[in-house]
Amino acid sequence: MIDFSAWINGFTTLMVTTDPPGMVPIFLALTAGMTRDERRSVAIRGTIITFCLLIAFGLFGDDILGALGISMSAFRIAGGLLLFWIGCEMIFEKRQERKEKTTETAVTKDHIANLAAFPLAMPLIAGPGAISATILLGSRTNGVLDVLALILMILITCLVVLSAMLLAGYIDRLLGETGRNILTRILGMMLTALAVQFVIDGVRSAIPA
């Protein structure tokens, strides 16, 4: 039986950590000087790479942790703390500044053909927060239906991010800098609350009743 409440919380976490609104100005800066077709190609390739990465971490992340001797309780606590930090960065605009610095460095050092993989897919879309959230979601899978729900969740998230990039120019004009800042702060507040819940769940599972 699928726990819809848990999956909705997980989906919200994944959406917030990939941060589609925050990707709009980053994508525009990253693809400055490109034609519409070139931007579309970079966006699609970056989304496909992101989808493959998140699927891999979602399905096999638990096994990787087990091989390293890391319990899921410990990872829930560590992942929750990481997501809390990212949420605070979103609230105080630090995350956007860091992403912009990453973009500036990458544009000068990497060829345009590689932008879809680095830095677009990783670390800008599938960053530490999104990967941690995906592994935590993967640890909840119990049966075929849960696995399908996880894949669907990642697919929808990637499609939302892709849509934001394809419509980046329109969204940027619609929201403006003030609108993006307000939306990012709201998403940051949601992420910090979800992160605290991850830590609470990790502590509860680590300490016997």
Residue pairs with C-beta under 8 A, 6 or more apart in sequence:
2 145
2 146
2 149
3 140
6 140
7 137
7 140
7 149
7 153
9 194
9 197
10 133
10 136
10 137
10 140
10 153
11 153
11 156
11 157
12 190
12 194
13 83
13 133
13 136
13 137
13 191
13 194
14 130
14 133
14 134
14 137
14 153
14 154
14 157
15 157
15 160
16 87
16 90
16 187
16 188
16 190
16 191
16 194
17 83
17 86
17 127
17 129
17 130
17 132
17 133
17 191
18 50
18 125
18 126
18 130
18 157
18 160
18 161
19 90
19 95
19 184
19 187
20 160
20 161
20 163
20 164
21 164
21 171
21 175
21 180
21 183
21 184
21 187
22 90
22 95
22 96
22 99
22 180
22 184
23 124
23 125
23 161
23 164
23 165
23 168
24 164
24 165
24 168
24 171
24 172
24 175
24 180
25 96
25 100
25 168
25 172
25 180
26 96
26 99
26 100
26 103
26 124
27 39
27 43
27 120
27 164
27 165
27 168
28 168
28 169
28 172
29 100
29 103
29 104
29 107
30 42
30 103
30 106
30 107
30 115
30 119
30 120
30 124
31 38
31 39
31 42
31 115
32 107
34 42
34 112
38 112
39 165
39 166
39 168
40 166
41 116
42 112
42 115
42 116
42 120
43 116
43 162
43 165
43 166
44 162
45 116
45 117
45 121
46 115
46 116
46 117
46 120
46 121
46 125
46 165
47 121
47 125
47 158
47 159
47 161
47 162
47 165
49 116
49 117
49 120
49 121
49 122
50 121
50 122
50 125
50 126
50 158
50 161
51 154
51 155
51 158
53 121
53 122
53 126
53 131
54 126
54 130
54 131
54 134
54 154
54 157
54 158
55 151
55 154
57 131
57 134
57 135
57 138
58 134
58 135
58 137
58 138
58 141
58 150
58 151
58 154
59 138
59 147
59 150
60 138
61 131
61 134
61 135
61 138
61 139
62 72
62 135
62 138
62 139
65 71
65 72
65 75
65 135
71 206
72 139
72 202
72 205
73 202
73 203
73 205
73 206
74 202
74 206
75 132
75 135
75 136
75 139
75 202
76 136
76 139
76 198
76 199
76 201
76 202
76 205
77 198
77 199
77 202
77 203
77 206
78 132
79 132
79 133
79 135
79 136
79 198
79 202
80 195
80 196
80 197
80 198
80 199
80 200
80 201
80 202
81 195
81 199
82 128
82 129
82 132
82 195
83 129
83 132
83 133
83 191
83 192
83 194
83 195
83 198
84 191
84 192
84 195
84 196
84 199
86 95
86 128
86 129
86 191
86 195
87 188
87 189
87 190
87 191
87 192
87 195
88 94
88 188
88 192
89 95
89 98
89 188
90 96
90 184
90 185
90 187
90 188
90 191
91 185
91 188
91 189
91 192
93 181
93 184
96 184
99 124
102 119
102 123
102 124
103 119
103 124
106 115
106 118
106 119
107 115
110 118
110 119
125 161
129 191
134 154
136 198
137 150
137 153
138 150
140 146
141 147
141 149
141 150
164 171
172 180
175 183
